[in-house]
Amino acid sequence: MMKCEKFFKSFMNLEDYAVIPVRLRFHLLMCPKCKKEADLIRKAMSNLQNNSSFDPGISLGNSIMKEISPEPSPLPMKKLSVFKWVSVGLIIFMSLFLITYSKSYIWLEHSFGARLLVPMSFVLGFVLSIYLLVVMGFNYFELSKGVINSRFLKKLNLK
């Protein structure tokens, strides 16, 4: 049989006093002292829940949730300079030629032979093509207006 201290510890940890587990009910049947105490606790908790003078309602909850998580505002897109776009593009383009002089490439060429050159050129060409698509996508409006061309030519002192 369960001791009264253990019963009250378990009873007080219940979330809903209307649903009492079987082992606690069994103790309530055998111990009139604990039954009397548990009934008092259940009545007090039901009075607290039923006689609450404050009813926040749904509208208060909605207004609080709107304040907590407002709609995200779109972040302004930071413009990258033409110099950065061109320099990264040149780095990718130069890697097409400079990779043939790296130790890793020489080792791979020794292991796989000349068959490696064509697939590697396809991969690097694909990377360069994707980069150019990204550049054109991010700068579409400037490209269509000719803004980049005039800025770039001014930097080169050609216009």
MARROMI-848404 format. One record per residue (C-alpha): residue number from 1; x, y, z. Coordinates in Angstrom, 2 decimals, decimal comma. Layout:
<recs>
+-------+---------+---------+---------+
: torpa :      xx :      yy :      zz :
+-------+---------+---------+---------+
:   NUM :       X :       Y :       Z :
...
+-------+---------+---------+---------+
</recs>
This chain:
<recs>
+-------+---------+---------+---------+
: torpa :      xx :      yy :      zz :
+-------+---------+---------+---------+
:     1 :    0,00 :    0,00 :    0,00 :
:     2 :    1,14 :    3,53 :   -0,80 :
:     3 :    2,22 :    5,85 :    2,00 :
:     4 :    0,27 :    9,08 :    2,51 :
:     5 :    3,30 :   11,32 :    1,79 :
:     6 :    3,92 :    9,59 :   -1,52 :
:     7 :    0,20 :    9,82 :   -2,35 :
:     8 :    0,07 :   13,59 :   -1,77 :
:     9 :    3,25 :   14,13 :   -3,74 :
:    10 :    1,73 :   12,28 :   -6,72 :
:    11 :   -1,70 :   13,87 :   -6,18 :
:    12 :   -0,33 :   17,42 :   -6,17 :
:    13 :    1,54 :   16,76 :   -9,45 :
:    14 :   -1,71 :   15,95 :  -11,28 :
:    15 :   -2,78 :   18,44 :  -13,92 :
:    16 :   -6,47 :   17,59 :  -13,77 :
:    17 :   -7,96 :   16,48 :  -10,47 :
:    18 :  -11,02 :   15,06 :  -12,26 :
:    19 :   -8,92 :   12,23 :  -13,70 :
:    20 :   -7,12 :   10,37 :  -10,92 :
:    21 :   -4,92 :    7,35 :  -11,74 :
:    22 :   -5,97 :    3,92 :  -10,44 :
:    23 :   -3,17 :    3,55 :   -7,88 :
:    24 :   -4,12 :    6,90 :   -6,31 :
:    25 :   -7,82 :    6,00 :   -6,30 :
:    26 :   -7,00 :    2,76 :   -4,55 :
:    27 :   -5,22 :    4,73 :   -1,81 :
:    28 :   -8,23 :    7,05 :   -1,51 :
:    29 :  -10,50 :    4,02 :   -0,96 :
:    30 :   -8,27 :    2,66 :    1,80 :
:    31 :   -7,32 :    5,90 :    3,61 :
:    32 :  -10,22 :    8,12 :    4,80 :
:    33 :   -7,82 :   10,86 :    5,98 :
:    34 :   -6,29 :   11,25 :    2,49 :
:    35 :   -9,76 :   11,04 :    0,91 :
:    36 :  -10,95 :   13,96 :    3,03 :
:    37 :   -7,83 :   16,04 :    2,20 :
:    38 :   -8,05 :   15,22 :   -1,54 :
:    39 :  -11,73 :   16,20 :   -1,64 :
:    40 :  -10,90 :   19,55 :   -0,02 :
:    41 :   -8,11 :   20,17 :   -2,52 :
:    42 :  -10,35 :   19,25 :   -5,48 :
:    43 :  -13,14 :   21,55 :   -4,26 :
:    44 :  -10,71 :   24,43 :   -3,72 :
:    45 :   -9,19 :   24,02 :   -7,18 :
:    46 :  -12,60 :   23,84 :   -8,87 :
:    47 :  -13,70 :   27,00 :   -7,00 :
:    48 :  -10,56 :   28,81 :   -8,13 :
:    49 :  -11,12 :   27,79 :  -11,73 :
:    50 :  -14,87 :   28,50 :  -11,83 :
:    51 :  -14,93 :   31,76 :   -9,87 :
:    52 :  -12,23 :   33,55 :  -11,79 :
:    53 :  -13,27 :   37,19 :  -12,16 :
:    54 :  -10,79 :   37,81 :  -14,99 :
:    55 :  -11,67 :   36,50 :  -18,43 :
:    56 :   -9,09 :   37,65 :  -20,98 :
:    57 :  -11,09 :   36,50 :  -24,00 :
:    58 :   -9,83 :   35,70 :  -27,45 :
:    59 :   -9,35 :   39,30 :  -28,58 :
:    60 :   -6,72 :   39,95 :  -25,91 :
:    61 :   -4,84 :   36,82 :  -26,93 :
:    62 :   -4,88 :   37,83 :  -30,57 :
:    63 :   -3,60 :   41,32 :  -29,84 :
:    64 :   -0,80 :   39,93 :  -27,69 :
:    65 :    0,22 :   37,49 :  -30,42 :
:    66 :    0,29 :   40,30 :  -32,97 :
:    67 :    2,64 :   42,26 :  -30,73 :
:    68 :    4,87 :   39,28 :  -30,06 :
:    69 :    5,28 :   38,16 :  -33,64 :
:    70 :    4,64 :   41,00 :  -36,08 :
:    71 :    4,71 :   40,38 :  -39,79 :
:    72 :    8,30 :   40,39 :  -41,00 :
:    73 :    9,10 :   43,41 :  -43,07 :
:    74 :   11,11 :   42,75 :  -46,21 :
:    75 :   14,75 :   43,60 :  -45,72 :
:    76 :   16,22 :   46,07 :  -48,17 :
:    77 :   18,47 :   44,37 :  -50,66 :
:    78 :   22,05 :   45,51 :  -50,43 :
:    79 :   23,54 :   46,39 :  -53,79 :
:    80 :   26,95 :   44,99 :  -54,61 :
:    81 :   29,33 :   47,08 :  -56,59 :
:    82 :   30,18 :   46,17 :  -60,16 :
:    83 :   33,81 :   45,77 :  -59,14 :
:    84 :   32,92 :   42,94 :  -56,73 :
:    85 :   30,82 :   41,12 :  -59,34 :
:    86 :   33,53 :   41,43 :  -61,99 :
:    87 :   36,36 :   40,45 :  -59,64 :
:    88 :   34,60 :   37,28 :  -58,48 :
:    89 :   33,76 :   36,42 :  -62,09 :
:    90 :   37,41 :   36,88 :  -63,07 :
:    91 :   38,52 :   34,64 :  -60,20 :
:    92 :   36,20 :   31,88 :  -61,41 :
:    93 :   37,28 :   32,38 :  -65,01 :
:    94 :   40,99 :   32,35 :  -64,12 :
:    95 :   40,50 :   29,17 :  -62,09 :
:    96 :   39,63 :   27,44 :  -65,36 :
:    97 :   43,22 :   27,97 :  -66,47 :
:    98 :   45,13 :   28,02 :  -63,18 :
:    99 :   43,74 :   24,75 :  -61,87 :
:   100 :   45,79 :   22,83 :  -64,42 :
:   101 :   48,94 :   23,90 :  -62,54 :
:   102 :   47,84 :   22,77 :  -59,06 :
:   103 :   49,36 :   19,74 :  -57,38 :
:   104 :   45,96 :   18,14 :  -56,89 :
:   105 :   45,16 :   18,38 :  -60,58 :
:   106 :   48,56 :   16,98 :  -61,56 :
:   107 :   48,00 :   14,03 :  -59,20 :
:   108 :   44,50 :   13,45 :  -60,59 :
:   109 :   45,77 :   13,71 :  -64,16 :
:   110 :   48,48 :   11,17 :  -63,36 :
:   111 :   45,86 :    8,82 :  -61,85 :
:   112 :   43,10 :    9,25 :  -64,45 :
:   113 :   45,00 :   10,48 :  -67,49 :
:   114 :   43,78 :   13,11 :  -69,94 :
:   115 :   40,18 :   11,90 :  -69,46 :
:   116 :   39,93 :   14,28 :  -66,50 :
:   117 :   40,28 :   17,49 :  -68,51 :
:   118 :   36,90 :   17,36 :  -70,26 :
:   119 :   34,70 :   16,64 :  -67,19 :
:   120 :   36,56 :   19,22 :  -65,11 :
:   121 :   36,16 :   21,83 :  -67,84 :
:   122 :   32,42 :   21,07 :  -67,94 :
:   123 :   32,12 :   21,50 :  -64,16 :
:   124 :   34,04 :   24,77 :  -64,09 :
:   125 :   32,14 :   26,03 :  -67,14 :
:   126 :   28,89 :   25,14 :  -65,41 :
:   127 :   29,98 :   27,05 :  -62,29 :
:   128 :   30,88 :   30,09 :  -64,40 :
:   129 :   27,53 :   29,90 :  -66,24 :
:   130 :   25,59 :   29,72 :  -62,98 :
:   131 :   27,56 :   32,68 :  -61,65 :
:   132 :   26,76 :   34,72 :  -64,74 :
:   133 :   23,06 :   33,85 :  -64,38 :
:   134 :   23,15 :   35,03 :  -60,77 :
:   135 :   24,86 :   38,27 :  -61,78 :
:   136 :   22,28 :   38,90 :  -64,48 :
:   137 :   19,42 :   38,00 :  -62,13 :
:   138 :   20,54 :   40,34 :  -59,37 :
:   139 :   21,32 :   43,17 :  -61,76 :
:   140 :   18,51 :   42,71 :  -64,28 :
:   141 :   17,04 :   46,19 :  -63,97 :
:   142 :   20,42 :   47,88 :  -64,14 :
:   143 :   21,38 :   45,79 :  -67,16 :
:   144 :   18,13 :   46,59 :  -68,95 :
:   145 :   18,59 :   50,33 :  -68,34 :
:   146 :   22,28 :   50,33 :  -69,19 :
:   147 :   23,20 :   51,67 :  -65,76 :
:   148 :   25,97 :   49,15 :  -65,18 :
:   149 :   27,50 :   49,76 :  -68,57 :
:   150 :   27,70 :   53,53 :  -68,07 :
:   151 :   29,06 :   53,16 :  -64,49 :
:   152 :   31,60 :   50,57 :  -65,57 :
:   153 :   32,74 :   52,64 :  -68,53 :
:   154 :   33,08 :   55,73 :  -66,32 :
:   155 :   35,32 :   53,78 :  -63,96 :
:   156 :   37,47 :   52,74 :  -66,87 :
:   157 :   37,48 :   56,36 :  -68,13 :
:   158 :   36,14 :   55,24 :  -71,53 :
:   159 :   33,05 :   57,39 :  -71,51 :
+-------+---------+---------+---------+
</recs>
